[in-house]
Amino acid sequence: MEPERKLMVAAATESQEGVGLVLSRWLALQLAVKNKWGGHDSHNLEEMLFGAMLSLYHTNTNVEDGSIEEIAIIA
């Protein structure tokens, strides 16, 4: 495997781990999933949130000044 590809794979793995850790430590989310506050699909909703966060994380964006307003337009 070429070095650039290895770096991309490592970065993807690290970002997945990071997002997973954030979600696993989010107490309100974990309580909601455990108690099925989102209905019988609570676990699937958590997985959808994970996927959406990864997608936003990996989206290549060019923001002029990094302001909240510009980032909100992209998201």
Backbone as a chain_set.jsonl record, in Angstrom:
{"seq": "MEPERKLMVAAATESQEGVGLVLSRWLALQLAVKNKWGGHDSHNLEEMLFGAMLSLYHTNTNVEDGSIEEIAIIA", "coords": {"N": [[0.844, -1.177, 0.0], [0.519, 2.22, -0.811], [2.199, 5.062, 0.718], [0.598, 7.439, 1.086], [-1.988, 6.451, 0.963], [-1.987, 4.73, 3.161], [-1.824, 6.613, 5.194], [-4.278, 7.93, 4.88], [-6.063, 5.859, 5.499], [-5.324, 5.389, 8.146], [-6.0, 7.876, 9.26], [-8.774, 7.878, 8.867], [-9.494, 5.748, 10.492], [-8.708, 6.742, 12.984], [-10.418, 8.984, 13.191], [-12.917, 7.738, 13.248], [-12.68, 6.343, 15.633], [-12.428, 8.503, 17.391], [-14.9, 9.918, 17.091], [-16.602, 7.887, 17.922], [-15.78, 7.62, 20.6], [-16.527, 10.129, 21.631], [-19.337, 9.998, 21.345], [-19.863, 7.775, 22.953], [-19.321, 8.74, 25.442], [-21.198, 10.625, 25.893], [-23.496, 11.277, 28.007], [-26.322, 11.836, 28.085], [-27.132, 10.938, 25.564], [-26.444, 8.218, 25.72], [-28.141, 7.384, 27.82], [-30.604, 7.865, 26.593], [-30.538, 6.01, 24.49], [-30.254, 3.587, 25.891], [-32.615, 3.541, 27.411], [-34.454, 3.574, 25.459], [-35.597, 5.986, 24.533], [-35.87, 7.102, 22.104], [-37.58, 5.462, 20.872], [-38.158, 2.082, 19.674], [-36.142, 1.973, 17.874], [-33.867, 3.196, 18.806], [-31.112, 2.492, 19.039], [-30.382, 2.237, 16.359], [-30.759, 4.871, 15.569], [-28.72, 6.102, 16.983], [-26.525, 5.001, 15.655], [-26.957, 6.14, 13.147], [-26.501, 8.818, 13.772], [-23.791, 8.671, 14.407], [-22.74, 8.009, 11.869], [-23.506, 10.313, 10.448], [-22.044, 12.282, 11.78], [-19.434, 11.459, 11.213], [-19.473, 11.79, 8.458], [-19.77, 14.583, 8.218], [-17.4, 15.299, 9.423], [-15.511, 14.373, 7.623], [-16.024, 15.814, 5.373], [-14.76, 17.84, 2.946], [-14.206, 21.122, 3.319], [-14.072, 24.568, 2.531], [-13.748, 27.266, 4.29], [-14.125, 30.667, 4.567], [-13.542, 32.45, 6.852], [-13.869, 30.838, 9.051], [-16.056, 31.254, 10.633], [-18.98, 30.768, 12.656], [-21.354, 31.193, 11.297], [-20.693, 30.761, 8.588], [-19.919, 28.094, 8.636], [-22.323, 26.935, 9.422], [-23.863, 27.34, 7.153], [-22.706, 25.547, 5.39], [-23.119, 23.072, 6.666]], "CA": [[0.0, 0.0, 0.0], [1.316, 3.442, -0.903], [2.216, 5.819, 1.978], [-0.543, 8.356, 1.202], [-3.181, 5.625, 1.224], [-1.861, 4.283, 4.547], [-2.14, 7.762, 6.032], [-5.725, 8.151, 4.791], [-6.709, 4.789, 6.24], [-5.058, 5.648, 9.563], [-6.795, 9.045, 9.656], [-10.176, 7.454, 8.924], [-9.624, 4.917, 11.691], [-8.613, 7.636, 14.142], [-11.622, 9.806, 13.289], [-13.997, 6.849, 13.686], [-12.47, 6.102, 17.058], [-12.706, 9.747, 18.099], [-16.346, 10.157, 17.106], [-17.166, 6.841, 18.782], [-15.51, 7.962, 22.002], [-17.375, 11.273, 21.999], [-20.715, 9.533, 21.511], [-19.958, 6.834, 24.075], [-19.211, 9.494, 26.697], [-22.304, 11.574, 25.929], [-24.398, 10.621, 28.955], [-27.726, 11.971, 27.68], [-27.342, 10.053, 24.419], [-26.406, 6.831, 26.189], [-29.383, 7.138, 28.557], [-31.686, 7.824, 25.615], [-30.46, 4.738, 23.768], [-30.495, 2.498, 26.847], [-34.024, 3.547, 27.832], [-35.246, 3.607, 24.228], [-36.36, 7.23, 24.464], [-36.089, 7.366, 20.681], [-38.386, 4.355, 20.369], [-37.456, 0.797, 19.55], [-35.046, 2.182, 16.925], [-32.893, 4.097, 19.428], [-29.737, 2.102, 18.705], [-30.17, 2.596, 14.95], [-30.629, 6.326, 15.507], [-27.365, 6.405, 17.449], [-25.624, 4.654, 14.556], [-27.131, 7.158, 12.107], [-25.81, 10.003, 14.255], [-22.368, 8.369, 14.23], [-22.444, 8.134, 10.443], [-23.656, 11.713, 10.046], [-20.909, 13.027, 12.33], [-18.251, 11.095, 10.414], [-19.63, 12.405, 7.152], [-19.446, 16.004, 8.372], [-15.976, 15.388, 9.765], [-14.693, 14.092, 6.449], [-16.374, 16.702, 4.272], [-13.746, 18.872, 2.675], [-14.843, 22.424, 3.189], [-13.191, 25.718, 2.544], [-14.5, 28.335, 4.936], [-13.34, 31.898, 4.502], [-13.024, 32.946, 8.127], [-14.115, 29.882, 10.125], [-17.123, 31.731, 11.497], [-20.098, 29.853, 12.887], [-22.333, 31.431, 10.253], [-20.265, 30.093, 7.361], [-19.96, 26.652, 8.865], [-23.738, 26.559, 9.452], [-24.336, 27.31, 5.779], [-22.193, 24.309, 4.793], [-23.772, 21.936, 7.319]], "C": [[0.888, 1.24, 0.0], [1.185, 4.271, 0.377], [1.028, 6.758, 2.158], [-1.811, 7.6, 1.563], [-3.154, 5.137, 2.667], [-2.251, 5.394, 5.513], [-3.639, 8.04, 6.033], [-6.489, 7.107, 5.591], [-6.522, 5.009, 7.742], [-5.886, 6.824, 10.063], [-8.27, 8.68, 9.777], [-10.427, 6.626, 10.182], [-9.611, 5.789, 12.94], [-9.879, 8.472, 14.295], [-12.82, 8.968, 13.722], [-13.887, 6.59, 15.178], [-12.836, 7.345, 17.874], [-14.192, 10.04, 18.202], [-17.033, 9.13, 18.001], [-16.965, 7.138, 20.255], [-16.377, 9.118, 22.478], [-18.806, 10.804, 22.256], [-20.865, 8.593, 22.705], [-19.89, 7.538, 25.42], [-20.308, 10.551, 26.846], [-23.423, 10.923, 26.743], [-25.854, 10.676, 28.513], [-28.043, 11.047, 26.503], [-27.386, 8.6, 24.871], [-27.661, 6.459, 26.983], [-30.568, 7.015, 27.608], [-31.706, 6.492, 24.87], [-30.822, 3.587, 24.696], [-31.974, 2.39, 27.216], [-35.0, 3.656, 26.668], [-36.148, 4.831, 24.147], [-36.622, 7.632, 23.022], [-36.944, 6.289, 20.042], [-37.547, 3.093, 20.249], [-36.245, 0.884, 18.623], [-33.903, 3.011, 17.507], [-31.455, 3.765, 19.049], [-29.418, 2.466, 17.249], [-30.011, 4.101, 14.784], [-29.24, 6.764, 15.968], [-26.351, 6.11, 16.343], [-25.738, 5.656, 13.407], [-26.422, 8.45, 12.494], [-24.307, 9.843, 14.083], [-21.965, 8.569, 12.774], [-22.512, 9.578, 9.962], [-22.479, 12.549, 10.551], [-19.635, 12.716, 11.557], [-18.304, 11.76, 9.053], [-19.282, 13.89, 7.213], [-17.965, 16.194, 8.644], [-15.094, 15.246, 8.533], [-15.013, 14.97, 5.254], [-15.29, 17.756, 4.119], [-14.454, 20.189, 2.452], [-13.788, 23.511, 3.225], [-14.006, 26.889, 3.071], [-13.588, 29.555, 5.001], [-12.711, 32.268, 5.839], [-13.282, 31.999, 9.305], [-15.251, 30.282, 11.047], [-18.25, 30.703, 11.584], [-21.121, 29.985, 11.758], [-21.961, 30.695, 8.957], [-20.301, 28.585, 7.493], [-21.391, 26.164, 8.869], [-24.306, 26.478, 8.039], [-23.917, 26.006, 5.116], [-22.917, 23.101, 5.352], [-25.222, 21.953, 6.97]], "O": [[1.885, 1.302, 0.72], [0.16, 4.191, 1.054], [0.499, 6.87, 3.264], [-2.61, 8.063, 2.376], [-4.19, 5.13, 3.332], [-2.92, 5.153, 6.518], [-4.209, 8.351, 7.079], [-7.454, 7.434, 6.283], [-7.461, 4.832, 8.519], [-6.419, 6.777, 11.171], [-8.942, 9.132, 10.703], [-11.449, 6.787, 10.85], [-10.418, 5.591, 13.849], [-10.366, 8.652, 15.411], [-13.657, 9.445, 14.49], [-14.886, 6.615, 15.897], [-13.478, 7.244, 18.92], [-14.689, 10.374, 19.277], [-17.945, 9.471, 18.755], [-17.868, 6.933, 21.066], [-16.899, 9.093, 23.593], [-19.413, 11.168, 23.263], [-21.888, 8.617, 23.389], [-20.347, 6.999, 26.428], [-20.329, 11.289, 27.831], [-24.196, 10.118, 26.223], [-26.55, 9.662, 28.562], [-29.114, 10.441, 26.461], [-28.26, 7.841, 24.455], [-28.184, 5.354, 26.839], [-31.435, 6.161, 27.796], [-32.771, 5.917, 24.647], [-31.606, 2.712, 24.329], [-32.519, 1.29, 27.32], [-36.206, 3.809, 26.86], [-37.308, 4.738, 23.748], [-37.519, 8.433, 22.759], [-37.029, 6.203, 18.817], [-36.39, 3.047, 20.666], [-35.418, -0.028, 18.592], [-33.051, 3.484, 16.756], [-30.665, 4.666, 18.768], [-28.324, 2.942, 16.946], [-29.221, 4.558, 13.957], [-28.657, 7.691, 15.404], [-25.424, 6.89, 16.124], [-24.739, 5.984, 12.766], [-25.812, 9.104, 11.648], [-23.626, 10.777, 13.659], [-20.963, 9.224, 12.485], [-21.68, 10.016, 9.167], [-21.977, 13.418, 9.837], [-18.843, 13.616, 11.277], [-17.287, 12.24, 8.552], [-18.57, 14.395, 6.344], [-17.351, 17.14, 8.151], [-14.063, 15.908, 8.411], [-14.343, 14.881, 4.225], [-14.957, 18.468, 5.066], [-15.215, 20.343, 1.496], [-12.749, 23.378, 3.872], [-14.856, 27.432, 2.366], [-12.438, 29.474, 5.432], [-11.491, 32.387, 5.946], [-12.945, 32.331, 10.442], [-15.4, 29.714, 12.129], [-18.434, 29.881, 10.686], [-21.688, 28.986, 11.316], [-22.815, 30.084, 8.315], [-20.676, 27.883, 6.554], [-21.661, 25.073, 8.366], [-25.15, 25.625, 7.764], [-24.691, 25.42, 4.36], [-23.293, 22.199, 4.602], [-25.974, 21.084, 7.412]]}, "num_chains": 1, "name": "protein.A"}
